[in-house]
Amino acid sequence: MQQTSNLNKLIVITGSNKGIGFGILKRLSTRNPNYNFIMAVRNVKNGEEALDKLAQEVQNAKDRVDIQELDVADSKSIDNFVERVSKKYEKIDALVNNAGIFAMPEGNATGIDQETGLGIGDRYDYETSKWTFQTNYFGTVELTLKMLPYIAQNGKIIFLGSTYGGLSKLRSEELKKKLQDPNLTTDELTALAQDFIESSKNGKPSERGWQNSAYSASKLLINTLPRTLALNSEVINKNIQVYSCCPGYVATSLNNFSGIMTVDQGAVCPSDLVELPWEVNTEYQGKFFRQSKVYEF
């Protein structure tokens, strides 16, 4: 994978005060002294603590990182973020959509549900499904589309997906065909997300062809999203690259630190995509990556 590392760029990384997001920030800021960053975080204080930590390892980190509040599950927070950033900066060169959840908040920690025996993120009840999709899919799409006018010519949009969201997990060939349709639009993909939410109201999503996991389904759609965005007229006209990738099973708070990879290892693939040449490569456009290579999920 050919890379570039000597260009002045401004990169937004969501959820970058910890975990893989922080790993991406650290790796890119270390490797690319001309890159500047917007650390998009739900809690500014946590962002400041993370920046203090980064500054111990990366020269001039505090001059290169701007902390901005953002909750991707909240439309008002997204609007405020986009307004602040668009007024402060002429353009954004890359948007790395890293923020995501695996568990319900406040009281439903990641782990095993004692009643069902399922991992919390593998639940598919209505409330869990709504919460998971709001952050992992709906909010991520909303942020991306609202940021799109401010992404520079030849910019990049990168999503952190997961091989946990694979087509092989689906129970319906018809649903597989819909997701594999080369002409699938983002609106149609969003309708499928809404279908999963609806299916969680009245029983198992598997009865409508889905896997019984809100997290897995949300990541399957994120894996697919770049292919639909590649058809967007603004993406085409501005030659914006769009990708998704799996960082691997990384030990973070999201999985109660049960992963087998370090944060530094998990940051490699998404960082490699940021460091690709700043021009559309038709071989890569809209694709899903694992271990920095195109991968069929």
C-alpha positions as CSV (number, residue, x, y, z in Angstrom):
1,M,0.0,0.0,0.0
2,Q,1.7,3.2,-1.2
3,Q,1.6,6.0,1.3
4,T,2.4,9.7,1.6
5,S,3.6,11.4,4.8
6,N,4.8,15.0,4.0
7,L,1.6,16.9,3.3
8,N,-0.1,19.5,5.5
9,K,-3.5,18.1,6.4
10,L,-6.3,18.6,8.9
11,I,-7.8,15.3,10.2
12,V,-10.9,14.8,12.3
13,I,-10.9,11.7,14.5
14,T,-14.1,10.9,16.4
15,G,-13.8,9.3,19.8
16,S,-10.1,9.9,19.9
17,N,-9.5,10.4,23.6
18,K,-9.1,6.7,24.2
19,G,-8.9,3.3,22.6
20,I,-8.3,2.8,18.9
21,G,-9.2,6.5,18.2
22,F,-6.4,7.6,20.5
23,G,-4.1,5.0,18.9
24,I,-4.8,6.5,15.4
25,L,-4.1,10.0,16.7
26,K,-0.9,8.9,18.3
27,R,0.3,7.0,15.2
28,L,-0.5,9.7,12.7
29,S,0.8,12.5,14.8
30,T,4.1,10.6,15.3
31,R,4.6,9.6,11.7
32,N,3.4,12.9,10.1
33,P,4.7,16.1,11.7
34,N,2.8,18.2,9.3
35,Y,-0.6,16.7,10.1
36,N,-2.9,18.6,12.5
37,F,-6.0,17.1,14.2
38,I,-9.4,17.7,15.6
39,M,-9.9,15.4,18.6
40,A,-13.7,15.0,18.6
41,V,-14.8,13.8,22.0
42,R,-18.0,13.6,24.1
43,N,-16.2,15.0,27.1
44,V,-13.7,17.8,26.7
45,K,-12.1,17.2,30.1
46,N,-11.3,13.6,29.0
47,G,-9.9,15.0,25.8
48,E,-7.6,17.3,27.7
49,E,-6.3,14.5,29.8
50,A,-5.7,12.4,26.6
51,L,-3.9,15.3,25.0
52,D,-1.7,15.7,28.1
53,K,-0.8,12.0,27.7
54,L,-0.1,12.4,23.9
55,A,2.1,15.5,24.6
56,Q,4.5,13.3,26.6
57,E,5.2,11.3,23.5
58,V,4.6,13.6,20.5
59,Q,6.5,16.9,20.0
60,N,4.2,20.0,19.7
61,A,1.1,17.8,20.2
62,K,-0.8,20.6,21.9
63,D,-0.1,22.9,19.0
64,R,-1.4,20.4,16.5
65,V,-4.5,19.0,18.2
66,D,-7.8,21.0,18.7
67,I,-10.2,19.4,21.1
68,Q,-13.9,19.8,20.1
69,E,-17.0,18.4,21.8
70,L,-19.0,15.9,19.8
71,D,-21.6,13.2,20.7
72,V,-22.4,11.4,17.5
73,A,-25.6,10.0,19.0
74,D,-27.0,13.5,19.4
75,S,-28.1,15.5,16.4
76,K,-27.8,18.9,18.2
77,S,-24.3,18.0,19.2
78,I,-23.5,17.1,15.6
79,D,-24.9,20.4,14.3
80,N,-22.9,22.4,16.9
81,F,-19.7,20.6,16.0
82,V,-20.1,21.1,12.3
83,E,-20.9,24.8,12.8
84,R,-17.9,25.4,15.0
85,V,-15.5,23.5,12.8
86,S,-16.7,25.0,9.6
87,K,-16.3,28.5,11.0
88,K,-12.9,27.9,12.4
89,Y,-11.3,26.0,9.5
90,E,-11.3,26.5,5.7
91,K,-11.5,22.8,5.0
92,I,-11.1,19.3,6.5
93,D,-8.9,16.9,4.7
94,A,-10.0,13.6,6.4
95,L,-12.8,12.4,8.6
96,V,-12.1,9.3,10.6
97,N,-15.3,7.9,12.0
98,N,-14.0,5.9,14.9
99,A,-16.6,6.6,17.6
100,G,-18.8,3.5,18.4
101,I,-20.3,1.5,21.2
102,F,-20.8,-2.1,22.1
103,A,-22.9,-1.8,25.2
104,M,-25.9,0.1,26.6
105,P,-24.8,3.0,28.8
106,E,-25.1,3.5,32.5
107,G,-25.5,0.2,34.2
108,N,-25.2,-2.2,31.2
109,A,-21.4,-2.6,31.1
110,T,-19.8,-4.6,28.4
111,G,-19.7,-8.3,29.3
112,I,-22.0,-11.2,29.7
113,D,-25.7,-10.8,30.3
114,Q,-26.5,-13.2,33.1
115,E,-30.1,-13.7,32.0
116,T,-29.5,-14.5,28.3
117,G,-25.8,-15.6,28.3
118,L,-25.2,-13.2,25.5
119,G,-22.5,-10.5,25.3
120,I,-24.2,-7.2,26.0
121,G,-23.3,-6.0,22.5
122,D,-24.9,-9.2,21.1
123,R,-28.3,-8.3,22.5
124,Y,-31.0,-7.4,20.0
125,D,-33.9,-6.1,22.1
126,Y,-35.5,-2.9,21.0
127,E,-33.8,-0.5,23.4
128,T,-30.3,-2.0,22.8
129,S,-30.8,-2.0,19.1
130,K,-32.0,1.7,19.0
131,W,-29.0,2.8,21.2
132,T,-26.4,0.8,19.3
133,F,-27.6,1.9,15.8
134,Q,-28.0,5.5,16.9
135,T,-24.3,5.8,17.6
136,N,-22.8,3.2,15.3
137,Y,-24.8,3.9,12.2
138,F,-27.4,6.7,12.2
139,G,-25.3,9.3,14.0
140,T,-22.2,8.3,12.0
141,V,-24.0,8.8,8.7
142,E,-25.6,12.1,9.9
143,L,-22.2,13.5,10.9
144,T,-20.6,12.3,7.6
145,L,-23.2,13.9,5.4
146,K,-23.2,17.1,7.3
147,M,-19.4,17.3,7.2
148,L,-19.3,16.4,3.5
149,P,-19.5,20.0,2.2
150,Y,-16.5,20.9,4.3
151,I,-14.3,18.0,3.2
152,A,-11.6,19.2,0.8
153,Q,-11.1,18.2,-2.8
154,N,-9.3,14.8,-2.8
155,G,-10.1,14.4,0.9
156,K,-10.9,11.1,2.7
157,I,-13.7,9.6,4.8
158,I,-12.8,6.5,6.8
159,F,-15.1,4.3,8.9
160,L,-14.1,1.8,11.5
161,G,-16.2,-1.3,10.8
162,S,-15.6,-4.9,11.8
163,T,-15.4,-8.4,10.4
164,Y,-17.8,-9.2,13.2
165,G,-20.3,-7.7,10.9
166,G,-20.1,-10.2,8.0
167,L,-22.5,-11.1,5.2
168,S,-22.0,-14.7,6.2
169,K,-23.9,-14.1,9.4
170,L,-27.1,-13.2,7.6
171,R,-29.9,-15.7,7.5
172,S,-31.4,-14.5,4.2
173,E,-30.0,-14.7,0.7
174,E,-32.4,-11.9,-0.4
175,L,-30.9,-9.6,2.3
176,K,-27.4,-10.6,1.2
177,K,-28.2,-9.7,-2.4
178,K,-29.6,-6.3,-1.3
179,L,-26.4,-5.5,0.6
180,Q,-24.2,-6.6,-2.3
181,D,-26.1,-4.6,-4.9
182,P,-23.5,-2.3,-6.6
183,N,-26.2,0.3,-7.0
184,L,-27.3,0.3,-3.4
185,T,-27.8,3.9,-2.1
186,T,-27.1,5.3,1.3
187,D,-30.8,6.0,1.8
188,E,-31.6,2.3,1.0
189,L,-28.9,1.2,3.4
190,T,-30.4,3.4,6.1
191,A,-33.8,1.8,5.4
192,L,-32.2,-1.6,6.1
193,A,-30.9,-0.2,9.4
194,Q,-34.4,0.9,10.3
195,D,-35.7,-2.6,9.3
196,F,-33.4,-4.2,11.9
197,I,-34.7,-1.8,14.6
198,E,-38.2,-2.6,13.6
199,S,-37.5,-6.3,13.7
200,S,-36.2,-6.0,17.2
201,K,-39.6,-4.9,18.4
202,N,-41.5,-8.0,17.8
203,G,-39.0,-10.8,18.1
204,K,-35.7,-12.1,16.8
205,P,-34.2,-10.1,13.8
206,S,-33.2,-13.5,12.4
207,E,-36.9,-14.0,11.4
208,R,-36.3,-11.2,8.9
209,G,-32.9,-12.5,7.8
210,W,-30.6,-10.6,10.2
211,Q,-28.1,-11.9,12.6
212,N,-29.3,-11.7,16.2
213,S,-26.8,-9.0,17.3
214,A,-27.4,-5.3,17.2
215,Y,-23.7,-4.6,17.2
216,S,-22.9,-7.0,14.4
217,A,-25.7,-5.7,12.2
218,S,-24.6,-2.1,12.8
219,K,-21.0,-2.9,11.8
220,L,-22.2,-4.8,8.7
221,L,-23.9,-1.7,7.5
222,I,-20.9,0.5,8.3
223,N,-18.7,-2.0,6.3
224,T,-21.1,-1.4,3.4
225,L,-21.5,2.3,3.7
226,P,-18.4,3.4,1.8
227,R,-19.7,1.6,-1.3
228,T,-22.9,3.6,-1.2
229,L,-21.1,6.9,-0.5
230,A,-18.9,6.3,-3.5
231,L,-22.0,6.9,-5.6
232,N,-22.7,10.2,-3.9
233,S,-22.4,13.1,-6.5
234,E,-20.5,15.3,-4.1
235,V,-18.1,12.5,-3.3
236,I,-17.6,11.9,-7.0
237,N,-17.2,15.6,-7.9
238,K,-14.7,16.3,-5.1
239,N,-12.8,13.0,-5.7
240,I,-13.2,12.0,-2.0
241,Q,-11.9,8.6,-1.0
242,V,-14.2,6.5,1.1
243,Y,-13.2,3.4,3.0
244,S,-14.1,1.2,5.9
245,C,-11.8,-1.1,7.8
246,C,-11.5,-3.6,10.6
247,P,-8.8,-2.7,13.2
248,G,-8.9,-6.3,14.6
249,Y,-9.9,-7.6,18.0
250,V,-8.2,-4.9,20.0
251,A,-8.2,-4.8,23.8
252,T,-10.2,-1.7,24.7
253,S,-12.9,-0.6,27.2
254,L,-15.4,-1.4,24.4
255,N,-14.9,-5.1,24.9
256,N,-13.8,-5.0,28.6
257,F,-10.2,-5.3,27.4
258,S,-10.7,-8.9,26.2
259,G,-9.1,-8.3,22.8
260,I,-5.9,-10.0,21.7
261,M,-4.4,-7.0,19.9
262,T,-2.9,-3.8,21.4
263,V,-4.3,-0.3,20.6
264,D,-1.1,0.4,18.6
265,Q,-1.7,-2.6,16.5
266,G,-5.3,-1.7,15.9
267,A,-4.4,1.7,14.8
268,V,-2.3,0.5,11.8
269,C,-5.0,-0.3,9.2
270,P,-7.1,2.9,9.6
271,S,-3.9,5.0,9.8
272,D,-2.6,3.3,6.6
273,L,-5.8,4.4,4.8
274,V,-5.3,8.0,6.0
275,E,-1.8,7.8,4.6
276,L,-2.7,6.6,1.1
277,P,-2.0,9.1,-1.7
278,W,-4.6,11.9,-1.8
279,E,-6.2,10.8,-5.0
280,V,-9.0,8.3,-5.7
281,N,-7.7,4.8,-6.6
282,T,-10.5,2.9,-8.3
283,E,-9.1,-0.3,-7.1
284,Y,-9.7,0.8,-3.5
285,Q,-12.6,3.2,-3.6
286,G,-15.6,2.1,-1.5
287,K,-13.9,-1.0,-0.3
288,F,-13.5,-2.7,3.1
289,F,-10.0,-3.3,4.5
290,R,-8.5,-5.7,7.0
291,Q,-4.8,-5.8,7.8
292,S,-4.4,-2.9,5.3
293,K,-5.6,-5.0,2.4
294,V,-8.9,-5.2,0.6
295,Y,-11.0,-7.8,2.3
296,E,-14.4,-9.4,1.4
297,F,-16.5,-9.3,4.6
